Amino acid sequence: MLAPPELEPTLREFLGDVPLHPLGAVGERRAAAGGWLAAEYVRRAAAVAVRRAPAPDVVVAASHFLPDAAAVAALVRRGAFGVAYVYHLVGARPGRSVRTIWSKADERAGLALLRRSARVVFASNEPTSSALRARGIEPVATTIGVDVSSFTPAQPAELPPRCLFLARLARTKGLADAVEALARVRRRVPDAHLVVVGTGPERGPASALAERIGVGDAVEWLGFVSEADKRRALARSRLLLAPSYEEGWGIAVCEALASGVPVVAYRHPVLDEVFGSAYLAAGPGDVDGLAELAVRVLTDRPYAEGLARAGRTTAERYDVGRVAELELDAILQGRCAS
């Protein structure tokens, strides 16, 4: 397995005693420093390219980022069958910051490696599939698998007005918007709180923002949590607040729906494609609209209960067992064809 080291306890639950090679998260300080992050990516890409480990039958990259793509290319050269996942692309991201420029360059390099080495490239939504075709990669359609039966349906309408933010604390995930929305929600629901799960460079700025606009005591910062604690956080929440500016599929959205927790998010074609009317959406950047939807969920119990039922039904479409079987068939067919 190639995975961030903090995921090892969760992965062990599913895969047992499989060798784990740390490759992934770099921690808040390096993630906040664009130069350090770029250097770390280059170092890891070089490390996997020269690693002399025996080639497996199949190598699967969980992303198209440069270290993962370099690992696929290196092992394919030694006889492995290459597979990769692409959830969303950053090529259209606006701005010319060092971090954005680096991300686009990393993406170009990673996709170039996958175009030459990966025989199966999975994509989880149509916009990403179209963009990959334009770059010379013919993707195989898939979706994200969620173990829906393992999420116990909550009764969110009976809980205190607690909103949950569950994501990497990166700028594109809209944490500042969630804090701003909380301030607006509390004008109508004075005891509303926001629980933030995740780590990343935006925690400091968002915490300062919360203090500045008077909701510092209404935000709880849980940081990185275990899978069990994440599920407990979902079960204790009245709604998931997901004002992300980019989405590749919406894992947190699906996990909330599987838990019977209504979702209030920014609208994206990807979320519409996957979840339809099962989530509530405001336009990206419309903090007032986001807050208005959250207030309705928090104050209209029958409405919230209807959303909870519809969300659970929608989440059941993405049963992990079904998705895994379809992906395995695609990989086996690809190997046979080669």
Secondary structure, DSSP 4 states (H G I P E B T S, - for coil): -EE-GGGHHHHHHHH-S---EE-S---HHHHH-HHHHHHHHHHHHHHHHH--PPP-SEEEESS-SHHHHHHHHHHHHTTPEEEEEE----TT-----HHHHHHHHHHHHHHHHHHHHEEEEEESSHHHHHHHHHTT---EE----B-GGGSPP--GGGS-SEEEEES---GGGTHHHHHHHHHHHHHHSTT-EEEEE--STTHHHHHHHHHHTT-GGGEEEEES--HHHHHHHHHT-SEEEE--S--SS-HHHHHHHHTT--EEEE--HHHHHHHGGGSEEE-TT-HHHHHHHHHHHHH-HHHHHHHHHHHHHHHGGGBHHHHHHHHHHHHHHHHHH-
